[in-house]
Structures are given as structure tokens and as C-alpha cells.
Amino acid sequence: MSGAVFFIAIRYLLGRAKEGGRYLRGAAAGIAVSLVPIVVTLIVADGMIRGITDRYLELGTGHVQVYDFAGAESLEEIKGKVAAQEDVRGAWIEWQGMGVLVGGKGKAGASIRAIESGFWEDEGASAFLEVVSGDARFEADNEVFLGEALAESIGAEAGDTVRLMTVRIANDGRSVPRMTPFKVKAVVSSGYREIDALWCITTYVAGKRIFAGAESASNSFLLLKINDPYKDADSCVRSLYALLGAGYGVYTWKEMQLAQYSSYESTRQTLLFIMALIVIIAAVNVSSATSMLAIERQKDIAALKAAGASPAFTSRIFVWAAFITGLVGAVAGIAAGLCIGLSINPIIRALEAVINFFMFGFSAGRFKLLDPNYYLEQFPVIIDWLTILIIGVFTVLCSIVASYLPARRAGTLKPLEILRKL
């Protein structure tokens, strides 16, 4: 009997328009159209979050940071044994502080990063660091890399000399300004301006010099990179605590940027929730399509009932028709969404080119769909197959639930009443 139910449901979906098939096909098309933006949004959101996160991990916070609170050993002394751990890919000491950078066209606050130069040669950092101008290799301790936005704000270019003003504490407790000249070796970008907007990067040796006497206004830590920061960060922290003992603070990238990454995830969930409402609305169309199909197939219902079909058998035909409709719509919509999502970067570039052509002609385009001040201009394509499967199952379930009442009504129709009306 189940085979007969499935066969009849397929016939209804593929049947001629005047026999009611157009209603189910229209509902399937509506579901497919509603799923395309959901899948594309999921791919774009995951790609954007992953792209920004990777840049923070590889160019900013690192994967794990170790702080010496006890002062029993210097960071230089523990660096060797920490770097020797099996899952640690690299270890570098970094000083961080704030200062004022003075250039030819003005001055601006700067975030000073004095880190061992090997950090920038790491495969992760080199993959995301873009050299806008100059050469991103330190040759002397009086050289700096500047973030692109900071360089623009003070009018500095590669090869220029800038002055960095910091503060040190004199012996009598007074704050004394210190002015240090640096040569701009390179102007760099991370591809996401929020990360590098205030970057003033110098060598670790230079950092120790400019922060001498200003330890209270700066901080130093051991920055680590591990083999898989998304899976192994917590286990790395446990092993480091066992290695170093008390007096040290060890923090993963998730702890250091908890608020920011929680915000990203909340935004993603909100977008998916809003898009899910569209799927529910599309599923309501399945209910309407099932009702209209039942009206147009009343002769079939009467014939089946006269032949001895039970109400449950008749209802199952329309439930199966709704199930197949939802399944076809889900598969078509997800497939179309994946095709668009996989090509989202070329599509964005093409749209920018078209818009720039109509706005500015053949001159250099200035319009960007994704503002680099807030978004990545290009991001990795991340496909969350589990979430896509959940979306597909949710869509089919909504179609089945929406069709239940009209299918139940169709099953309770009496053949004599149907024939009397015809």
C-alpha cells in the first residue's frame, strides 16, 4: 500500500497543470527560492567570521598567550621549553603599549607591537599580511611597519622617518615623554582594517628600549601558535599549566576575544533565524497547494473511497505529496544556494565592476559592495554541511506539518457527497 501511496503522490506532483500539479510545483519553487538566500547567507557569514578570525589569530592575538605573573623566570627563559612542546608551532615574545606617532602631515595614536621578527616569517602571518609598500623584513632596530590606515592619517610612506612618542617614569615618579625616531620600512595591511588600523610594529629589541621605565604602561607576553587552534587550544593550555606550574596565566584566543567572537556568532544565529521565518512562510504555501490539489482531485478521492480506500490511506497520499514537494524544493534551493555561495567572491567582484562602470565609466572604480573598513573584501568559502542538512530537514518537516490539516480533511471526505457535488 505504501508503494501505491508514493506512486500516486508522484503522479500528482508531475501531473498536468490542469490536474492540480501546478500547485505542488509552485510550492516547491517557492521553497527553493526561499532557501537560496539562507544557504548563501550561511556561507557568507561563516566565511566572513572565519576570515576575520583567522586574521586575528595569525596576525594579532596568536593562538595562545602566556603571561608571567610571578616573575620567577623571564619569558626568555621559559620560551625554549614552551616552544619544545609537541603541539606548539612557534613561540615569540611580544611587548605591547600605546604611543603617539608623528609624521609629515600630522600625528595619531598608535598601538605599538614590539615582537620578535620571526613572527612575521611564520606561514600563518605571511599568508595574511599584505605589503602595501616597502619591504616587510626588518634589517635594523630603528625600523617600523605601519598599518595602512595609520600611515594615511599621518601622511607617512615607506622610507619616511616618523617619531614615536612614549612615556617613561622617572626616578622621582614623574611621567617623562620619550621621543624615538624610526624609519618606515613598510606599510602593511591585514585585509581587515579593524585589526591593523593603529599598528606600529617594531622589533622586540626596540620595544625593550622604548618601554624601559614604562613597564606599568605596557605589557609583555609569550605568543604561541599551535597546530590546530580551533581544536587543540584548550588541551594546549592544560599541558602548559602542567609544564609551567603556578604563577603563570595561559589564555586561548577564545578567552582573549570572547566578546567579539560571541557577537559574530550571535549575528550569525540572528540572520539564520530571520531567514528561517521565510522558510516557514514558504511552507504555508504547501498547505494551500495541498488544499487546492484536494479540491481538483475530488474525483480521484471519490474513486478511491468507493474502491475501499481508508481515510488514512487517502490522507497519506496528500502528506506524501507534500513531503516530496518539500524535498524537491529543499534539494533545488540548497543546490542553487551552494552554487551561488561557492562563487560568491567572483560574483561580488563582477557586481562591483558593473556598478563602477555605470557610475564612473572607464575610470578607476571606487565603489565596493563590502567596505574594507568593516568587512573583508574577499573571504574563504566555508560550507557547514551539518547546518545545511538541518535546514533541509527543517524545510521538509515544515512542509509535512503544513499539509497535515488539508490532507486530513481530504481523507474524511465522503464519496457520495463528492459525487453529488460534481
SULNOR-V326413 format. One record per residue. N is the residue number from 1. RES is the residue in one letter. SS is DSSP state (A for helix, B for strand, O for the rest). PSI is psi in whole degrees, -180 to 180 (NA if undefined). D_LAST is the distance of its C-alpha to the last C-alpha in whole Angstrom. Layout:
n=N res=RES ss=SS psi=PSI d_last=D_LAST
n=N res=RES ss=SS psi=PSI d_last=D_LAST
This chain:
n=1 res=M ss=O psi=-36 d_last=28
n=2 res=S ss=A psi=-35 d_last=29
n=3 res=G ss=A psi=-39 d_last=29
n=4 res=A ss=A psi=-41 d_last=25
n=5 res=V ss=A psi=-46 d_last=24
n=6 res=F ss=A psi=-42 d_last=26
n=7 res=F ss=A psi=-45 d_last=25
n=8 res=I ss=A psi=-40 d_last=22
n=9 res=A ss=A psi=-40 d_last=23
n=10 res=I ss=A psi=-41 d_last=25
n=11 res=R ss=A psi=-38 d_last=22
n=12 res=Y ss=A psi=-42 d_last=20
n=13 res=L ss=A psi=-40 d_last=23
n=14 res=L ss=A psi=1 d_last=24
n=15 res=G ss=O psi=173 d_last=21
n=16 res=R ss=O psi=155 d_last=20
n=17 res=A ss=A psi=-42 d_last=20
n=18 res=K ss=A psi=-11 d_last=16
n=19 res=E ss=A psi=7 d_last=15
n=20 res=G ss=O psi=-9 d_last=17
n=21 res=G ss=A psi=-27 d_last=20
n=22 res=R ss=A psi=-29 d_last=22
n=23 res=Y ss=A psi=-46 d_last=21
n=24 res=L ss=A psi=-40 d_last=23
n=25 res=R ss=A psi=-37 d_last=26
n=26 res=G ss=A psi=-40 d_last=26
n=27 res=A ss=A psi=-40 d_last=27
n=28 res=A ss=A psi=-40 d_last=29
n=29 res=A ss=A psi=-39 d_last=31
n=30 res=G ss=A psi=-41 d_last=31
n=31 res=I ss=A psi=-44 d_last=33
n=32 res=A ss=A psi=-44 d_last=35
n=33 res=V ss=A psi=-37 d_last=36
n=34 res=S ss=A psi=-28 d_last=37
n=35 res=L ss=A psi=-26 d_last=39
n=36 res=V ss=A psi=-53 d_last=41
n=37 res=P ss=A psi=-29 d_last=43
n=38 res=I ss=A psi=-48 d_last=44
n=39 res=V ss=A psi=-43 d_last=45
n=40 res=V ss=A psi=-43 d_last=47
n=41 res=T ss=A psi=-42 d_last=49
n=42 res=L ss=A psi=-45 d_last=49
n=43 res=I ss=A psi=-45 d_last=51
n=44 res=V ss=A psi=-46 d_last=53
n=45 res=A ss=A psi=-46 d_last=54
n=46 res=D ss=A psi=-40 d_last=55
n=47 res=G ss=A psi=-42 d_last=57
n=48 res=M ss=A psi=-46 d_last=59
n=49 res=I ss=A psi=-44 d_last=60
n=50 res=R ss=A psi=-41 d_last=61
n=51 res=G ss=A psi=-43 d_last=63
n=52 res=I ss=A psi=-43 d_last=65
n=53 res=T ss=A psi=-45 d_last=65
n=54 res=D ss=A psi=-38 d_last=67
n=55 res=R ss=A psi=-41 d_last=69
n=56 res=Y ss=A psi=-43 d_last=70
n=57 res=L ss=A psi=-44 d_last=71
n=58 res=E ss=A psi=-27 d_last=73
n=59 res=L ss=A psi=-18 d_last=75
n=60 res=G ss=A psi=-92 d_last=75
n=61 res=T ss=O psi=-19 d_last=75
n=62 res=G ss=O psi=-171 d_last=75
n=63 res=H ss=O psi=-37 d_last=73
n=64 res=V ss=B psi=144 d_last=76
n=65 res=Q ss=B psi=139 d_last=79
n=66 res=V ss=B psi=127 d_last=82
n=67 res=Y ss=B psi=139 d_last=84
n=68 res=D ss=B psi=104 d_last=88
n=69 res=F ss=O psi=-25 d_last=88
n=70 res=A ss=O psi=-30 d_last=91
n=71 res=G ss=O psi=16 d_last=93
n=72 res=A ss=O psi=-40 d_last=95
n=73 res=E ss=O psi=148 d_last=94
n=74 res=S ss=O psi=162 d_last=93
n=75 res=L ss=A psi=-33 d_last=90
n=76 res=E ss=A psi=-35 d_last=92
n=77 res=E ss=A psi=-35 d_last=93
n=78 res=I ss=A psi=-14 d_last=90
n=79 res=K ss=A psi=-44 d_last=88
n=80 res=G ss=A psi=-47 d_last=90
n=81 res=K ss=A psi=-27 d_last=89
n=82 res=V ss=A psi=-45 d_last=85
n=83 res=A ss=A psi=-22 d_last=85
n=84 res=A ss=O psi=-7 d_last=86
n=85 res=Q ss=O psi=148 d_last=83
n=86 res=E ss=O psi=-42 d_last=80
n=87 res=D ss=O psi=4 d_last=77
n=88 res=V ss=B psi=124 d_last=79
n=89 res=R ss=B psi=-30 d_last=79
n=90 res=G ss=B psi=156 d_last=81
n=91 res=A ss=B psi=134 d_last=83
n=92 res=W ss=B psi=145 d_last=85
n=93 res=I ss=B psi=137 d_last=86
n=94 res=E ss=B psi=138 d_last=85
n=95 res=W ss=B psi=139 d_last=87
n=96 res=Q ss=B psi=143 d_last=85
n=97 res=G ss=B psi=-179 d_last=86
n=98 res=M ss=B psi=154 d_last=85
n=99 res=G ss=B psi=-177 d_last=87
n=100 res=V ss=B psi=126 d_last=88
n=101 res=L ss=B psi=129 d_last=88
n=102 res=V ss=B psi=125 d_last=90
n=103 res=G ss=B psi=-168 d_last=89
n=104 res=G ss=O psi=-25 d_last=90
n=105 res=K ss=O psi=8 d_last=88
n=106 res=G ss=B psi=-170 d_last=87
n=107 res=K ss=B psi=157 d_last=87
n=108 res=A ss=B psi=153 d_last=84
n=109 res=G ss=B psi=145 d_last=83
n=110 res=A ss=B psi=145 d_last=83
n=111 res=S ss=B psi=111 d_last=82
n=112 res=I ss=B psi=126 d_last=85
n=113 res=R ss=B psi=112 d_last=84
n=114 res=A ss=B psi=104 d_last=87
n=115 res=I ss=B psi=151 d_last=86
n=116 res=E ss=O psi=134 d_last=87
n=117 res=S ss=A psi=-23 d_last=87
n=118 res=G ss=A psi=-22 d_last=85
n=119 res=F ss=A psi=-41 d_last=82
n=120 res=W ss=A psi=-12 d_last=81
n=121 res=E ss=A psi=-7 d_last=82
n=122 res=D ss=O psi=147 d_last=79
n=123 res=E ss=A psi=-34 d_last=76
n=124 res=G ss=A psi=-46 d_last=74
n=125 res=A ss=A psi=-44 d_last=76
n=126 res=S ss=A psi=-25 d_last=76
n=127 res=A ss=A psi=-30 d_last=73
n=128 res=F ss=A psi=-17 d_last=72
n=129 res=L ss=O psi=121 d_last=75
n=130 res=E ss=B psi=127 d_last=75
n=131 res=V ss=B psi=109 d_last=78
n=132 res=V ss=B psi=-42 d_last=78
n=133 res=S ss=B psi=156 d_last=82
n=134 res=G ss=B psi=-159 d_last=85
n=135 res=D ss=O psi=118 d_last=85
n=136 res=A ss=O psi=54 d_last=84
n=137 res=R ss=O psi=121 d_last=87
n=138 res=F ss=O psi=134 d_last=89
n=139 res=E ss=O psi=-14 d_last=93
n=140 res=A ss=O psi=165 d_last=95
n=141 res=D ss=O psi=1 d_last=94
n=142 res=N ss=O psi=28 d_last=95
n=143 res=E ss=B psi=153 d_last=91
n=144 res=V ss=B psi=153 d_last=88
n=145 res=F ss=B psi=138 d_last=84
n=146 res=L ss=B psi=140 d_last=82
n=147 res=G ss=B psi=149 d_last=79
n=148 res=E ss=A psi=-44 d_last=77
n=149 res=A ss=A psi=-41 d_last=76
n=150 res=L ss=A psi=-43 d_last=80
n=151 res=A ss=A psi=-40 d_last=82
n=152 res=E ss=A psi=-40 d_last=80
n=153 res=S ss=A psi=-28 d_last=81
n=154 res=I ss=A psi=3 d_last=84
n=155 res=G ss=O psi=38 d_last=85
n=156 res=A ss=O psi=144 d_last=86
n=157 res=E ss=O psi=167 d_last=85
n=158 res=A ss=O psi=131 d_last=87
n=159 res=G ss=O psi=-17 d_last=90
n=160 res=D ss=O psi=162 d_last=91
n=161 res=T ss=B psi=130 d_last=93
n=162 res=V ss=B psi=163 d_last=91
n=163 res=R ss=B psi=132 d_last=93
n=164 res=L ss=B psi=120 d_last=91
n=165 res=M ss=B psi=122 d_last=92
n=166 res=T ss=B psi=179 d_last=92
n=167 res=V ss=B psi=136 d_last=94
n=168 res=R ss=B psi=159 d_last=97
n=169 res=I ss=B psi=119 d_last=98
n=170 res=A ss=O psi=171 d_last=102
n=171 res=N ss=O psi=-29 d_last=104
n=172 res=D ss=O psi=7 d_last=105
n=173 res=G ss=O psi=-3 d_last=101
n=174 res=R ss=O psi=149 d_last=100
n=175 res=S ss=B psi=121 d_last=97
n=176 res=V ss=B psi=126 d_last=99
n=177 res=P ss=B psi=145 d_last=97
n=178 res=R ss=B psi=128 d_last=97
n=179 res=M ss=B psi=123 d_last=97
n=180 res=T ss=B psi=124 d_last=96
n=181 res=P ss=B psi=143 d_last=96
n=182 res=F ss=B psi=151 d_last=93
n=183 res=K ss=B psi=132 d_last=92
n=184 res=V ss=B psi=109 d_last=88
n=185 res=K ss=B psi=-34 d_last=88
n=186 res=A ss=B psi=151 d_last=84
n=187 res=V ss=B psi=125 d_last=81
n=188 res=V ss=B psi=165 d_last=78
n=189 res=S ss=B psi=145 d_last=75
n=190 res=S ss=O psi=-8 d_last=72
n=191 res=G ss=O psi=-2 d_last=69
n=192 res=Y ss=O psi=107 d_last=68
n=193 res=R ss=A psi=-29 d_last=70
n=194 res=E ss=A psi=-28 d_last=70
n=195 res=I ss=A psi=-46 d_last=72
n=196 res=D ss=A psi=9 d_last=75
n=197 res=A ss=O psi=-33 d_last=75
n=198 res=L ss=O psi=15 d_last=79
n=199 res=W ss=B psi=126 d_last=80
n=200 res=C ss=B psi=100 d_last=84
n=201 res=I ss=B psi=132 d_last=84
n=202 res=T ss=B psi=-176 d_last=88
n=203 res=T ss=B psi=162 d_last=90
n=204 res=Y ss=A psi=-38 d_last=90
n=205 res=V ss=A psi=-44 d_last=94
n=206 res=A ss=A psi=-37 d_last=94
n=207 res=G ss=A psi=-42 d_last=91
n=208 res=K ss=A psi=-33 d_last=94
n=209 res=R ss=A psi=-47 d_last=96
n=210 res=I ss=A psi=-23 d_last=94
n=211 res=F ss=O psi=0 d_last=93
n=212 res=A ss=O psi=128 d_last=97
n=213 res=G ss=O psi=2 d_last=98
n=214 res=A ss=O psi=34 d_last=94
n=215 res=E ss=A psi=-32 d_last=92
n=216 res=S ss=A psi=-20 d_last=91
n=217 res=A ss=A psi=10 d_last=89
n=218 res=S ss=B psi=171 d_last=88
n=219 res=N ss=B psi=151 d_last=86
n=220 res=S ss=B psi=151 d_last=87
n=221 res=F ss=B psi=167 d_last=85
n=222 res=L ss=B psi=119 d_last=84
n=223 res=L ss=B psi=127 d_last=81
n=224 res=L ss=B psi=150 d_last=79
n=225 res=K ss=B psi=135 d_last=77
n=226 res=I ss=B psi=174 d_last=75
n=227 res=N ss=O psi=-42 d_last=73
n=228 res=D ss=O psi=94 d_last=70
n=229 res=P ss=O psi=-21 d_last=69
n=230 res=Y ss=O psi=-22 d_last=66
n=231 res=K ss=O psi=-34 d_last=66
n=232 res=D ss=O psi=3 d_last=70
n=233 res=A ss=A psi=-45 d_last=71
n=234 res=D ss=A psi=-42 d_last=71
n=235 res=S ss=A psi=-33 d_last=73
n=236 res=C ss=A psi=-41 d_last=76
n=237 res=V ss=A psi=-44 d_last=76
n=238 res=R ss=A psi=-42 d_last=77
n=239 res=S ss=A psi=-34 d_last=79
n=240 res=L ss=A psi=-38 d_last=81
n=241 res=Y ss=A psi=-40 d_last=82
n=242 res=A ss=A psi=-34 d_last=83
n=243 res=L ss=A psi=-45 d_last=85
n=244 res=L ss=A psi=-29 d_last=87
n=245 res=G ss=O psi=-165 d_last=87
n=246 res=A ss=O psi=158 d_last=87
n=247 res=G ss=O psi=-3 d_last=88
n=248 res=Y ss=B psi=146 d_last=85
n=249 res=G ss=B psi=128 d_last=82
n=250 res=V ss=B psi=124 d_last=79
n=251 res=Y ss=B psi=138 d_last=76
n=252 res=T ss=B psi=166 d_last=73
n=253 res=W ss=A psi=-29 d_last=71
n=254 res=K ss=A psi=-38 d_last=68
n=255 res=E ss=A psi=-38 d_last=71
n=256 res=M ss=A psi=-29 d_last=72
n=257 res=Q ss=O psi=38 d_last=69
n=258 res=L ss=A psi=-48 d_last=67
n=259 res=A ss=A psi=-43 d_last=66
n=260 res=Q ss=A psi=-48 d_last=65
n=261 res=Y ss=A psi=-31 d_last=63
n=262 res=S ss=A psi=-37 d_last=61
n=263 res=S ss=A psi=-42 d_last=60
n=264 res=Y ss=A psi=-47 d_last=59
n=265 res=E ss=A psi=-38 d_last=57
n=266 res=S ss=A psi=-41 d_last=56
n=267 res=T ss=A psi=-42 d_last=55
n=268 res=R ss=A psi=-46 d_last=53
n=269 res=Q ss=A psi=-38 d_last=51
n=270 res=T ss=A psi=-44 d_last=50
n=271 res=L ss=A psi=-45 d_last=49
n=272 res=L ss=A psi=-36 d_last=46
n=273 res=F ss=A psi=-44 d_last=45
n=274 res=I ss=A psi=-43 d_last=44
n=275 res=M ss=A psi=-33 d_last=42
n=276 res=A ss=A psi=-31 d_last=41
n=277 res=L ss=A psi=-34 d_last=39
n=278 res=I ss=A psi=-40 d_last=37
n=279 res=V ss=A psi=-41 d_last=36
n=280 res=I ss=A psi=-42 d_last=34
n=281 res=I ss=A psi=-41 d_last=33
n=282 res=A ss=A psi=-35 d_last=32
n=283 res=A ss=A psi=-29 d_last=30
n=284 res=V ss=A psi=-33 d_last=28
n=285 res=N ss=A psi=-30 d_last=26
n=286 res=V ss=A psi=-38 d_last=25
n=287 res=S ss=A psi=-46 d_last=24
n=288 res=S ss=A psi=-41 d_last=22
n=289 res=A ss=A psi=-40 d_last=21
n=290 res=T ss=A psi=-40 d_last=20
n=291 res=S ss=A psi=-46 d_last=17
n=292 res=M ss=A psi=-37 d_last=16
n=293 res=L ss=A psi=-42 d_last=16
n=294 res=A ss=A psi=-36 d_last=14
n=295 res=I ss=A psi=-44 d_last=11
n=296 res=E ss=A psi=-17 d_last=11
n=297 res=R ss=O psi=32 d_last=11
n=298 res=Q ss=A psi=-33 d_last=9
n=299 res=K ss=A psi=-43 d_last=8
n=300 res=D ss=A psi=-42 d_last=12
n=301 res=I ss=A psi=-43 d_last=12
n=302 res=A ss=A psi=-42 d_last=10
n=303 res=A ss=A psi=-43 d_last=13
n=304 res=L ss=A psi=-43 d_last=16
n=305 res=K ss=A psi=-40 d_last=15
n=306 res=A ss=A psi=-29 d_last=15
n=307 res=A ss=O psi=-1 d_last=18
n=308 res=G ss=O psi=10 d_last=20
n=309 res=A ss=O psi=138 d_last=20
n=310 res=S ss=O psi=161 d_last=21
n=311 res=P ss=A psi=-38 d_last=20
n=312 res=A ss=A psi=-40 d_last=23
n=313 res=F ss=A psi=-46 d_last=22
n=314 res=T ss=A psi=-42 d_last=19
n=315 res=S ss=A psi=-38 d_last=21
n=316 res=R ss=A psi=-30 d_last=24
n=317 res=I ss=A psi=-46 d_last=21
n=318 res=F ss=A psi=-31 d_last=21
n=319 res=V ss=A psi=-43 d_last=24
n=320 res=W ss=A psi=-37 d_last=26
n=321 res=A ss=A psi=-41 d_last=24
n=322 res=A ss=A psi=-40 d_last=25
n=323 res=F ss=A psi=-48 d_last=29
n=324 res=I ss=A psi=-38 d_last=29
n=325 res=T ss=A psi=-48 d_last=28
n=326 res=G ss=A psi=-40 d_last=31
n=327 res=L ss=A psi=-46 d_last=33
n=328 res=V ss=A psi=-45 d_last=32
n=329 res=G ss=A psi=-40 d_last=33
n=330 res=A ss=A psi=-46 d_last=36
n=331 res=V ss=A psi=-45 d_last=38
n=332 res=A ss=A psi=-44 d_last=37
n=333 res=G ss=A psi=-43 d_last=38
n=334 res=I ss=A psi=-41 d_last=41
n=335 res=A ss=A psi=-45 d_last=42
n=336 res=A ss=A psi=-41 d_last=42
n=337 res=G ss=A psi=-40 d_last=44
n=338 res=L ss=A psi=-41 d_last=47
n=339 res=C ss=A psi=-44 d_last=47
n=340 res=I ss=A psi=-43 d_last=48
n=341 res=G ss=A psi=-40 d_last=50
n=342 res=L ss=A psi=-24 d_last=52
n=343 res=S ss=O psi=19 d_last=53
n=344 res=I ss=A psi=-38 d_last=53
n=345 res=N ss=A psi=-49 d_last=57
n=346 res=P ss=A psi=-35 d_last=57
n=347 res=I ss=A psi=-44 d_last=54
n=348 res=I ss=A psi=-44 d_last=56
n=349 res=R ss=A psi=-40 d_last=59
n=350 res=A ss=A psi=-43 d_last=57
n=351 res=L ss=A psi=-41 d_last=55
n=352 res=E ss=A psi=-41 d_last=59
n=353 res=A ss=A psi=-42 d_last=60
n=354 res=V ss=A psi=-47 d_last=57
n=355 res=I ss=A psi=-44 d_last=58
n=356 res=N ss=A psi=-36 d_last=62
n=357 res=F ss=A psi=-45 d_last=62
n=358 res=F ss=A psi=-27 d_last=60
n=359 res=M ss=A psi=-39 d_last=62
n=360 res=F ss=A psi=2 d_last=65
n=361 res=G ss=O psi=-138 d_last=65
n=362 res=F ss=O psi=1 d_last=67
n=363 res=S ss=O psi=168 d_last=69
n=364 res=A ss=O psi=129 d_last=69
n=365 res=G ss=O psi=141 d_last=66
n=366 res=R ss=O psi=-8 d_last=66
n=367 res=F ss=O psi=135 d_last=63
n=368 res=K ss=O psi=131 d_last=62
n=369 res=L ss=O psi=-36 d_last=58
n=370 res=L ss=O psi=110 d_last=60
n=371 res=D ss=O psi=120 d_last=63
n=372 res=P ss=O psi=-13 d_last=66
n=373 res=N ss=O psi=-25 d_last=67
n=374 res=Y ss=O psi=-21 d_last=64
n=375 res=Y ss=O psi=164 d_last=62
n=376 res=L ss=O psi=141 d_last=63
n=377 res=E ss=O psi=-23 d_last=63
n=378 res=Q ss=O psi=137 d_last=62
n=379 res=F ss=O psi=157 d_last=61
n=380 res=P ss=O psi=151 d_last=60
n=381 res=V ss=O psi=114 d_last=56
n=382 res=I ss=O psi=124 d_last=56
n=383 res=I ss=O psi=114 d_last=52
n=384 res=D ss=O psi=91 d_last=52
n=385 res=W ss=A psi=-35 d_last=50
n=386 res=L ss=A psi=-46 d_last=49
n=387 res=T ss=A psi=-38 d_last=48
n=388 res=I ss=A psi=-40 d_last=45
n=389 res=L ss=A psi=-42 d_last=44
n=390 res=I ss=A psi=-41 d_last=43
n=391 res=I ss=A psi=-44 d_last=42
n=392 res=G ss=A psi=-46 d_last=39
n=393 res=V ss=A psi=-42 d_last=39
n=394 res=F ss=A psi=-41 d_last=38
n=395 res=T ss=A psi=-46 d_last=36
n=396 res=V ss=A psi=-42 d_last=34
n=397 res=L ss=A psi=-41 d_last=34
n=398 res=C ss=A psi=-38 d_last=33
n=399 res=S ss=A psi=-41 d_last=30
n=400 res=I ss=A psi=-46 d_last=29
n=401 res=V ss=A psi=-41 d_last=30
n=402 res=A ss=A psi=-28 d_last=27
n=403 res=S ss=A psi=-6 d_last=24
n=404 res=Y ss=A psi=-50 d_last=25
n=405 res=L ss=A psi=-50 d_last=23
n=406 res=P ss=A psi=-34 d_last=20
n=407 res=A ss=A psi=-39 d_last=20
n=408 res=R ss=A psi=-40 d_last=21
n=409 res=R ss=A psi=-40 d_last=18
n=410 res=A ss=A psi=-36 d_last=16
n=411 res=G ss=A psi=-24 d_last=18
n=412 res=T ss=A psi=-3 d_last=17
n=413 res=L ss=O psi=142 d_last=13
n=414 res=K ss=O psi=135 d_last=13
n=415 res=P ss=A psi=-38 d_last=11
n=416 res=L ss=A psi=-40 d_last=10
n=417 res=E ss=A psi=-38 d_last=9
n=418 res=I ss=A psi=-47 d_last=6
n=419 res=L ss=A psi=-31 d_last=5
n=420 res=R ss=A psi=-33 d_last=6
n=421 res=K ss=A psi=-23 d_last=4
n=422 res=L ss=O psi=NA d_last=0
